[in-house]
Amino acid sequence: MRDFLFDRKKHVRLGKHVPDPLTIRTGSPQSSVLSSLLFSLCTNLPSLHDLHASRTLRRAGKIVADPSHPGQKLFSPLPSDRRQRSISTKTSPHLNSFFPSAISLMNKSRNPH
């Protein structure tokens, strides 16, 4: 592993001229599988679930704020105005669509208990 990350030799060709190799002190080679793995392990990236939730909430917020959006009527608040009304459906394609998951996330973000 140490040889992979430190003091590697790199050859650079200038036309037909090939000078002495350069020493790369640190870093991982581009386009190697191990480079991608090390990047993933060493950076603090958000989880896919968190990324999906934040983008869904942002998109839902834009739909709620736009009275001309055809899906705005699906985001109707309950009389208490603390939660969104859930869409009642029994078909799985609709249950797995954007609107039910967005309403569920909006309700959870308003009332985390």
Residue, then its C-alpha position, 0 to 999 in steps of 0.5 A: m500500500r505504501d508503494f501505491l501512495f508514496d514515491r511513485k515514478k511517472h514517465v512523461r513523453l514529449g513527442k519522441h523525447v522521453p526524459d527521466p521519470l518524475t517522482i510523485r511524492t504523494g497521492s493515488p494514481q488517477s483511474s485506479v479502482l483503489s483510488s475511488l475506494l480510498f476517496s470514499l473511505c477518507t471523505n465524509l460524504p452524505s449517505l444516499h438516504d440523506l441525499h435522497a431525503s434532502r432532494t425530495l424535501r427541496r423538490a416538494g417545497k418548490i411544488v407546495a410553493d407553486p400554485s400553478h404546479p399540477g401536483q400542488k393539490l396532492f400536498s394538502p395539510l390536515p386541519s391541524d396544519r402540522r402535517q400533510r394529508s397522506i394519499s390513500t392508495k392501494t396500488s404499489p406503483h403509486l405508493n412508491s412514487f414521489f408524492p407519497s414518499a415526499i409527504s412522508l418525509m415532510n411529516k417526519s421532518r415536522n414531527p420527528h417523534 
